[in-house]
């Protein structure tokens, strides 16, 4: 690191040796501090003292949780947080890195398990599944018949990248919702943390436009997974656009409880289940995507509508994301990566029995 400065020392400091020693001490301290300066760390999503304003110095941004991605005003200086005007790589739109993914990971890089990718690896866990950003242009179940579909995305070679699902400028995004991505115990004490996750209403190469997050949003790309698809390997799901309200998806409330809590997606989700016996609102309906695909966790017992008495199925977030091996879920990383294959909540029979109860 080169430190260059022109420092003018007042004449009266030069009139005594003691004063000169004081000046040298001050200058030495200033140089040491300059040399200690380190590059900007990744966005700390779990730091209790970190907020957007403290990093970017603009307002309003703290309330909407969009960081440099929204809250723009005339004459904003937030552009410089992500764009480099004179030294951007050739062929990239004023971005400070060579690719869109690399630009996003300037902040969201998973350092210490605090980003969208690299969360599992940073905690010593091997990912079982991940959306292959800037690696593929194949959408599983993307065709109407349930087979895979080749699409054209925004990364080099037409591959998938971050901005295909997210709008970095918060343009035409879905409505804010209260998600399950609680990363600290302090988050879990509040039910008012909402965000739209900067999700586009129409993902790039998507086939459906939706204003809310849910099965329809996922089905915009994975079209062959929606109810009514003709695919023989398809497990169809329900959508709000088809008339099924997410208000009819229950959440098991607590250990020993015999009732279910009806509510919208998100908040203290102990795993979405289909209770027995079905209500008239649920009877004859398929599950939603998030009943099978979500953060890896232990889900409540569908046959009794309760959680395990030993607490192993309670929704528990006690520490920073991934720090506690007993948290359920331990990681809040869906839909970017998962401990399980295919982003499944649970595996094998444990997953199927959340909806399908054996005879007797």
C-alpha positions as CSV (number, residue, x, y, z in Angstrom):
1,X,0.0,0.0,0.0
2,X,1.5,3.4,-1.0
3,X,0.7,6.2,1.3
4,X,1.4,9.7,0.0
5,X,0.7,12.8,1.8
6,X,1.9,16.4,2.0
7,X,2.0,17.4,5.7
8,X,2.7,20.9,6.7
9,X,4.2,21.2,10.2
10,X,3.7,24.6,11.9
11,X,6.9,26.5,12.5
12,X,6.5,26.6,16.2
13,X,6.6,22.8,16.4
14,X,10.1,23.0,14.9
15,X,11.5,25.3,17.6
16,X,12.2,22.6,20.2
17,X,13.4,19.0,20.1
18,X,10.6,17.9,22.4
19,X,8.0,19.3,20.0
20,X,9.7,17.6,17.1
21,X,9.5,14.3,18.9
22,X,5.8,14.8,19.5
23,X,5.3,15.6,15.8
24,X,7.2,12.4,14.8
25,X,5.0,10.4,17.2
26,X,1.8,11.8,15.7
27,X,3.0,11.2,12.1
28,X,4.2,7.7,13.0
29,X,0.8,6.9,14.5
30,X,-1.0,8.2,11.4
31,X,1.1,6.1,9.1
32,X,0.6,3.0,11.2
33,X,-3.2,3.5,11.1
34,X,-3.1,4.0,7.3
35,X,-1.1,0.8,6.8
36,X,-3.5,-1.1,9.0
37,X,-6.5,-0.2,6.8
38,X,-7.9,-3.3,5.2
39,X,-10.1,-4.0,2.2
40,X,-13.9,-3.8,2.8
41,X,-15.3,-7.0,4.3
42,X,-18.3,-8.8,2.9
43,X,-21.7,-7.7,3.9
44,X,-22.2,-8.8,7.5
45,X,-25.8,-10.2,7.5
46,X,-25.6,-11.3,11.1
47,X,-23.8,-8.4,12.7
48,X,-26.0,-6.7,15.3
49,X,-24.2,-3.4,14.9
50,X,-24.0,-3.3,11.1
51,X,-26.6,-1.7,8.9
52,X,-26.7,-0.3,5.4
53,X,-26.3,3.3,6.4
54,X,-23.1,2.6,8.3
55,X,-21.6,1.1,5.1
56,X,-23.0,3.4,2.4
57,X,-23.7,6.6,4.2
58,X,-27.0,7.4,2.5
59,X,-30.6,7.5,3.6
60,X,-33.3,6.3,3.5
61,X,-32.1,2.7,3.4
62,X,-32.2,1.2,6.9
63,X,-35.9,0.6,7.0
64,X,-36.4,-1.1,3.7
65,X,-33.3,-3.4,4.0
66,X,-32.2,-2.9,0.4
67,X,-28.8,-1.5,1.1
68,X,-27.5,0.2,-2.1
69,X,-30.3,-1.4,-4.1
70,X,-33.1,1.0,-3.5
71,X,-34.2,4.2,-1.8
72,X,-32.7,6.3,-4.6
73,X,-33.2,10.1,-4.7
74,X,-32.3,12.8,-7.2
75,X,-28.5,13.3,-7.1
76,X,-28.0,10.0,-5.3
77,X,-24.4,8.9,-4.5
78,X,-25.4,5.3,-4.0
79,X,-24.4,4.3,-7.6
80,X,-20.7,4.3,-6.6
81,X,-21.3,1.5,-4.1
82,X,-21.6,-1.0,-7.0
83,X,-20.4,0.8,-10.1
84,X,-17.0,1.9,-11.2
85,X,-17.1,4.6,-13.8
86,X,-13.6,4.8,-15.1
87,X,-11.9,1.5,-14.2
88,X,-14.7,-1.0,-15.0
89,X,-13.6,-4.1,-16.9
90,X,-14.2,-4.0,-20.7
91,X,-17.6,-5.3,-21.7
92,X,-19.3,-5.1,-18.3
93,X,-21.7,-2.3,-17.5
94,X,-19.6,-0.2,-15.2
95,X,-19.3,-3.0,-12.7
96,X,-16.1,-3.3,-10.6
97,X,-15.7,-7.0,-11.2
98,X,-15.4,-9.0,-14.4
99,X,-18.8,-10.8,-14.0
100,X,-22.2,-10.0,-12.5
101,X,-21.7,-12.8,-9.9
102,X,-18.3,-11.5,-9.0
103,X,-19.7,-8.1,-8.5
104,X,-22.5,-9.4,-6.2
105,X,-20.0,-11.4,-4.3
106,X,-18.0,-8.3,-3.5
107,X,-20.5,-8.1,-0.6
108,X,-22.4,-11.4,-0.7
109,X,-19.6,-13.9,-0.7
110,X,-20.4,-16.2,2.1
111,X,-17.5,-15.1,4.3
112,X,-17.8,-16.8,7.6
113,X,-21.2,-18.3,6.6
114,X,-22.7,-14.8,6.1
115,X,-23.7,-14.7,2.4
116,X,-25.9,-16.5,-0.1
117,X,-23.3,-18.9,-1.4
118,X,-20.4,-20.4,0.6
119,X,-22.5,-20.5,3.8
120,X,-22.3,-24.3,4.2
121,X,-18.6,-24.6,3.1
122,X,-17.6,-21.9,5.6
123,X,-19.0,-24.0,8.4
124,X,-17.4,-27.2,7.2
125,X,-20.5,-28.7,5.5
126,X,-20.5,-30.0,2.0
127,X,-23.4,-28.6,0.0
128,X,-25.8,-31.2,-1.4
129,X,-27.3,-28.8,-3.9
130,X,-26.9,-25.3,-5.3
131,X,-28.3,-23.2,-8.1
132,X,-25.4,-23.3,-10.5
133,X,-24.9,-19.6,-11.1
134,X,-22.8,-18.8,-14.2
135,X,-22.4,-22.5,-14.8
136,X,-25.6,-23.6,-16.6
137,X,-28.5,-22.5,-18.8
138,X,-30.6,-25.7,-18.2
139,X,-33.8,-25.4,-16.1
140,X,-35.0,-28.7,-14.6
141,X,-38.7,-29.1,-15.3
142,X,-38.6,-25.9,-17.2
143,X,-40.7,-27.2,-20.2
144,X,-44.5,-27.5,-20.0
145,X,-44.3,-31.3,-20.3
146,X,-42.1,-31.5,-17.2
147,X,-38.8,-32.0,-19.1
148,X,-35.8,-29.8,-18.9
149,X,-35.7,-26.5,-20.8
150,X,-32.7,-24.6,-22.2
151,X,-33.0,-20.9,-21.6
152,X,-31.0,-17.7,-22.4
153,X,-29.9,-15.9,-19.2
154,X,-27.7,-12.9,-18.6
155,X,-24.3,-14.3,-17.9
156,X,-21.6,-15.1,-20.4
157,X,-22.7,-17.9,-22.7
158,X,-26.3,-17.3,-21.7
159,X,-25.8,-18.9,-18.3
160,X,-27.8,-18.2,-15.2
161,X,-26.6,-15.3,-13.0
162,X,-27.7,-13.4,-9.9
163,X,-29.6,-10.6,-11.8
164,X,-31.8,-13.1,-13.6
165,X,-33.8,-13.6,-10.4
166,X,-32.9,-10.4,-8.5
167,X,-33.3,-6.8,-9.6
168,X,-30.3,-4.9,-8.3
169,X,-32.2,-1.6,-8.7
170,X,-35.4,-2.9,-7.1
171,X,-37.3,-2.5,-10.4
172,X,-40.6,-4.4,-10.9
173,X,-40.1,-6.6,-7.9
174,X,-42.6,-8.7,-5.9
175,X,-44.3,-7.5,-2.7
176,X,-42.4,-7.6,0.5
177,X,-43.0,-10.7,2.7
178,X,-41.9,-12.0,6.1
179,X,-39.4,-14.7,5.3
180,X,-38.0,-17.7,7.2
181,X,-34.4,-16.5,6.7
182,X,-33.8,-15.6,10.3
183,X,-30.1,-15.5,11.0
184,X,-29.9,-14.7,14.7
185,X,-32.0,-15.2,17.8
186,X,-32.7,-11.4,17.9
187,X,-34.4,-11.8,14.5
188,X,-36.7,-14.5,15.9
189,X,-38.1,-12.1,18.4
190,X,-39.6,-9.9,15.7
191,X,-42.3,-10.8,13.3
192,X,-42.0,-7.5,11.3
193,X,-38.8,-8.1,9.3
194,X,-40.0,-8.0,5.8
195,X,-38.3,-7.8,2.4
196,X,-39.0,-8.5,-1.2
197,X,-35.5,-10.0,-1.5
198,X,-35.2,-7.9,-4.7
199,X,-37.0,-10.8,-6.5
200,X,-38.1,-9.9,-10.1
201,X,-41.8,-10.2,-10.9
202,X,-40.7,-11.8,-14.1
203,X,-37.3,-13.6,-13.8
204,X,-35.2,-13.5,-17.0
205,X,-36.4,-16.4,-19.3
206,X,-39.4,-16.8,-17.0
207,X,-42.8,-17.6,-18.4
208,X,-45.0,-16.1,-15.6
209,X,-45.3,-12.7,-14.1
210,X,-46.3,-12.6,-10.4
211,X,-46.5,-9.9,-7.8
212,X,-46.0,-12.2,-4.8
213,X,-43.4,-14.8,-3.8
214,X,-44.7,-18.4,-3.8
215,X,-45.1,-21.4,-6.1
216,X,-46.0,-19.2,-9.1
217,X,-42.8,-17.3,-8.7
218,X,-40.7,-20.6,-8.7
219,X,-42.9,-21.9,-11.5
220,X,-42.0,-18.9,-13.7
221,X,-38.9,-20.9,-14.7
222,X,-39.8,-24.4,-13.5
223,X,-43.0,-24.3,-15.5
224,X,-43.4,-28.0,-15.7
225,X,-43.8,-28.3,-12.0
226,X,-47.0,-26.4,-11.8
227,X,-50.5,-27.9,-11.4
228,X,-51.8,-28.8,-14.9
229,X,-48.4,-29.8,-16.3
230,X,-48.4,-32.8,-18.6
231,X,-45.1,-34.2,-17.4
232,X,-45.0,-37.9,-16.4
233,X,-42.3,-37.3,-13.8
234,X,-43.9,-34.1,-12.5
235,X,-45.1,-33.7,-8.9
236,X,-47.5,-30.7,-9.5
237,X,-47.8,-27.9,-7.0
238,X,-50.5,-25.4,-6.2
239,X,-50.3,-21.7,-6.9
240,X,-52.1,-18.6,-5.9
241,X,-52.6,-17.7,-9.6
242,X,-54.5,-20.9,-10.0
243,X,-56.8,-19.9,-7.1
244,X,-55.2,-21.7,-4.2
245,X,-54.6,-19.3,-1.2
246,X,-51.4,-19.8,0.7
247,X,-53.5,-18.9,3.8
248,X,-54.6,-22.5,3.7
249,X,-51.1,-23.9,4.2
250,X,-50.7,-24.8,7.9
251,X,-47.8,-24.6,10.2
252,X,-47.5,-26.8,13.2
253,X,-47.5,-24.4,16.2
254,X,-45.5,-26.0,19.0
255,X,-44.6,-29.3,20.7
256,X,-47.7,-31.0,22.1
257,X,-50.1,-28.7,20.1
258,X,-53.0,-30.5,18.4
259,X,-54.0,-27.6,16.1
260,X,-52.3,-26.0,13.2
261,X,-51.6,-22.3,12.7
262,X,-52.9,-21.0,9.4
263,X,-51.0,-18.1,7.9
264,X,-49.2,-16.7,4.9
265,X,-45.7,-17.9,3.9
266,X,-42.9,-17.1,6.2
267,X,-42.2,-16.3,9.8
268,X,-41.7,-19.1,12.3
269,X,-42.2,-21.9,9.8
270,X,-41.6,-25.3,11.4
271,X,-42.2,-26.8,8.0
272,X,-45.3,-26.6,6.0
273,X,-47.5,-29.7,6.2
274,X,-50.9,-31.0,5.0
275,X,-52.8,-32.0,8.2
276,X,-54.9,-35.1,8.6
277,X,-57.9,-34.8,8.2
278,X,-57.7,-32.2,5.4
279,X,-60.0,-29.2,5.7
280,X,-62.3,-28.4,2.8
281,X,-59.9,-25.7,1.8
282,X,-57.0,-28.2,1.6
283,X,-58.8,-31.3,0.3
284,X,-57.9,-32.2,-3.2
285,X,-55.0,-29.8,-3.5
286,X,-51.4,-30.4,-4.2
287,X,-48.6,-29.0,-1.9
288,X,-46.8,-25.8,-2.6
289,X,-43.1,-25.8,-3.6
290,X,-41.9,-24.8,-0.1
291,X,-43.5,-27.9,1.6
292,X,-40.8,-30.0,-0.1
293,X,-38.1,-27.5,-1.0
294,X,-36.8,-25.2,1.6
295,X,-34.0,-24.9,4.2
296,X,-33.0,-28.3,5.5
297,X,-34.8,-29.0,8.7
298,X,-36.8,-31.5,10.8
299,X,-40.5,-31.0,10.1
300,X,-43.5,-31.6,12.4
301,X,-45.5,-34.8,12.5
302,X,-48.3,-34.5,10.0
303,X,-50.4,-37.4,11.4
304,X,-50.9,-35.8,14.8
305,X,-50.3,-32.1,13.9
306,X,-47.6,-31.9,16.6
307,X,-43.9,-31.5,17.0
308,X,-41.6,-34.0,18.7
309,X,-41.7,-33.8,22.4
310,X,-37.9,-33.7,22.6
311,X,-37.7,-30.4,20.9
312,X,-35.8,-31.7,17.8
313,X,-38.5,-30.4,15.5
314,X,-39.0,-27.0,17.1
315,X,-38.1,-24.0,14.8
316,X,-35.0,-22.8,16.7
317,X,-32.6,-20.0,15.8
318,X,-30.2,-19.4,18.7
319,X,-27.0,-18.2,17.1
320,X,-25.6,-16.6,14.0
321,X,-26.4,-18.5,10.8
322,X,-24.8,-21.9,11.0
323,X,-23.0,-21.5,14.2
324,X,-25.2,-23.8,16.2
325,X,-25.5,-27.4,15.1
326,X,-28.7,-27.9,17.0
327,X,-30.6,-25.0,15.4
328,X,-33.6,-26.1,13.2
329,X,-32.9,-25.2,10.5
330,X,-29.2,-24.7,11.1
331,X,-28.7,-22.8,7.9
332,X,-31.0,-20.3,6.2
333,X,-29.6,-20.5,2.7
334,X,-32.6,-21.5,0.5
335,X,-32.9,-21.2,-2.5
336,X,-29.2,-20.6,-3.2
337,X,-27.7,-23.8,-1.7
338,X,-28.8,-26.7,0.6
339,X,-27.4,-29.5,2.6
340,X,-29.9,-31.9,0.9
341,X,-30.0,-32.9,-2.8
342,X,-32.7,-31.1,-4.8
343,X,-33.1,-28.5,-2.1
344,X,-35.4,-30.9,-0.2
345,X,-36.5,-30.0,3.3
346,X,-36.1,-33.7,4.4
347,X,-35.0,-36.8,2.6
348,X,-36.7,-40.1,1.6
349,X,-39.7,-41.2,3.7
350,X,-39.3,-38.3,6.2
351,X,-40.2,-36.0,3.3
352,X,-43.0,-38.0,1.8
353,X,-44.8,-38.7,5.1
354,X,-45.2,-35.0,5.7
355,X,-48.2,-35.3,3.4
356,X,-48.8,-39.0,2.7
357,X,-49.8,-40.9,5.8
358,X,-49.7,-44.7,5.6
359,X,-53.0,-46.6,5.9
360,X,-54.0,-47.1,9.5
